[in-house]
Amino acid sequence: MKNYLLLGAFLVPLSFCAQVGIQTPTPQKTLHVNGSLQVVNEINVGGNASTAGSAGTSGQLLTSQGPGVAPAWQSFNTTSGTINSAVYIQGTTAATATAGTTIDVPGVTYTVTVPAGKTQTLLFTILGYATLVDGNSSQGVFTLLQDGVKISSAFASKAGNFPGGASLGSMPIPVTFLKSVVLTAGTYTFKVQYAAWSGSATVNFVPSAYGGYNGDTEAMLTKMQVLVYNN
């Protein structure tokens, strides 16, 4: 009886260190299954010898974290290569910039927080109008700022009276521009400004004095769309 107990004492520790192969004589991992696998209940990942791993939540995806690290459950909108969110912002009240001045475009501000350990790519699309019903031409620029620093801009103008009697009644020429930025973990604030180079101009203008106006209050508002991609 003592001999059997002694033999068992030597074999038990070996079983904890051995690699187990199912339908393979040369297992490459602690458990190596050469065939199909059926899981009737949950799959738990992570954890340790005394704590069960996570089973995730309904709708999550199991994603690799690289060699030597347990995979992790992630919500679909946090998975690499997917769109985390789509944000639409438009201007609010009208504001006028006189020649040589720069103003914030009211309402067109966006703050985003990138989670710890992640990077995200933001794609901005900005549409802007600058006009004023004074019969004069103007020139200026719409600018996108990140935490107060200019990262992109686009020229805008307004057609007024022309020589020879041809007249366009303060016709605004819209501008659309794109910008892509890659962000590491942290919180960032983006906003749009308008700088008047020559002549005064109003942003977020409501064209109620235009001939044919039929209540199109959003027709000349500054608009910004942001697509947030997970890297």
N, C-alpha and C positions, 0 to 999 in steps of 0.2 A: 504493500500500500504506500509506503514511504517513497518507493522508487517512482510510482505513478505521479505522486504529488510533486516530486522534484522535477520530473520531466515537464509537467504542466507549467511549472514556474518559469522554466526557460523558454517555452514556446509562446506564452502569452505576450511577453514584450515584443517578440519578433512579429506577431500578427499586427501590432499597432504601426510598425514601420514598413510593412510590406506593401507593394503595389499589387492591386487586384485586377486581373484581366478577365473579361467575359468574352468568350469566343476569340481570344487572342492569347498566345503563350508569352508574348513580350509586351506587357502593359507599359505605356509611356507616362502615365500619371497615376495618382493614388487609386483612382477608379477609371478603368479604360473599357468602354463598351464598344465592341465591334458589331454593331447591329442597331436596330431601332430601339427607341425608348418611349415608354408610355408613362405619363404622369397623370394620375387620377386626381390628385389634390394640388395644393399650392407648391410653388418653387420658392425656396428661401435662399437669399444670397447675402454674403457678408456674415456677420456674427463671429463667434469664437467658440471655444470648447464648452463654455458654460452659458452662452446666450444665443438664442436662435436668430438667424438672419432675417432680413426684411422680405415680406411677401409682396410688397408694393401695394398699389391701389388699382381699382378698376380702370382700365384704359391706358395704363402706363406701358412703356416699352422697356425691354431689358437690353441695355447697351454696354458694350465693352469699355473698360477703363484702362486697357493696356495690359501688358504682361505683368504677372505677379500681383495684380490688384483685382479684387472681386468686382464682377459686373454690378451695375446699379440700375435701379428702376428710375425711369425719367418720364415726365409728361411729354406728350408729342411736341408741344410748342417750345420745348427746351432742347430738343434733339438737334445735333449738328446738321446744318444744311436746310433746316426748315425755317419758315417765317414765324418768329416769336409773336409779332403783333403788327398791325397796320393802324396808323394813327392819321386822322384828318383834322386839320386845324384851319380856321378861317378868321379873317380880321373882324373886328367889332366896330368901334366908333371911328369916324373920320378924323384925320389929322393932317395939317398942312405944314410942309417944309418950305421955308423961304430960301432964296438963292444963297448958297454957301453954308447951309445948315444941314444937320443930320438928325433924324428922329427915329424912335422906335415905332414900328408898325403895330398899332394897338391890337392885342389879341393873338398875335402870331408868335407865340413863345411855347417851347416844348422842353420838359425836363424828363430825362430817362435815367434809370439806374440799371447798370449791368451787374449781374450777380457775381459774387466772389468766385474766383477760379474760372470764369468764363470770359470770352471775347465775343463781341457782336459787331456786325456791319450794318450801318444805317444808310439807307438810300433816300435822299431828299429830292422831292419835286416841288418847285416853288413857282407860282403864277402871280404876277403883280401888274397892277395898273397904277399910273400916276397921272392925274389930270387936274384941271381947274377951269371953271367957266369964266375966262377973262379974255378970250380971243387971242392969247399970245402962245407962242411955242415955249417948250421947256425941255430940259435934258437933266437926267439924273441916273442914279444907280440903286438897285436893290442889292442888299448885302446879307449874307447868312453868317452869323457869328456863333462860335462855340466858346462858352464861358467868357464872353466879352472880346474874343479874338476873331477877326475876319478870316473865314475859310473859303468863301466863294462870293461872287458878285456877278451882276448882269446889268447891262445898260438898258434904260427905258427912256422914252420920249413922248411928248405930246405935240400934235400938229395944230398950229393956230392959223392966223392969217398969212397968206403967201403973196408975194409981189405979183402985180398984174390983175389984182381983183379976185383971184380965185380964193375961196374961203372954205375951210373946214372948221366947223364949230367945235373947237377944243377936242379934237379927236384923239383919244388915248391910243397908243400903240402898246399892246401888252407884251410882256416878256416872260419867258419860261426858262428856267435853268435847273440843272441837276447837280447833285453833289453826293459823293459816297465817302463815308468815314468809318474807320475801324476803331472800336473802343475796347479798352480793357476794363476790368472791374472798377466800378465807381459811379458817381452821380454827375451828370452833365446837363447844362442848360443851353438850349439853342434858341436864338431869336432872329427876327428879320428886321432890318433897318432900311430907311430910304434916305439917300443923300441927294439934295438938289444942287446940281452943278450950275445950271443956268435957268433962271426963272423959277417961280413958285409952283408947287404942285401938291395935290391932295391925294392921300392914299385912303383906301376904304371909302371911296366916294359913292354916294347914292345918286344916280343920274336922274333925279325927279324933274329937273328942268329941261331935259333933252326931249326933242320932238319924238313922239311915239312911245315915250316911257309908259309902261303898263304895269308898274309895281315890281319891277325886277330889282329888288333891293340888294341881291347878292351879285349882280352882274359885274361890278367892278371891285369887289372885295379881294384883298390879298389872300391867297390860298396856299396851304402847305400840306403835302402828304408825305408821311414817313413810313417806310417799310423797314422793320427790324429783323435781320437775319441772324440765326445762331451759327457761330463758327465751330 
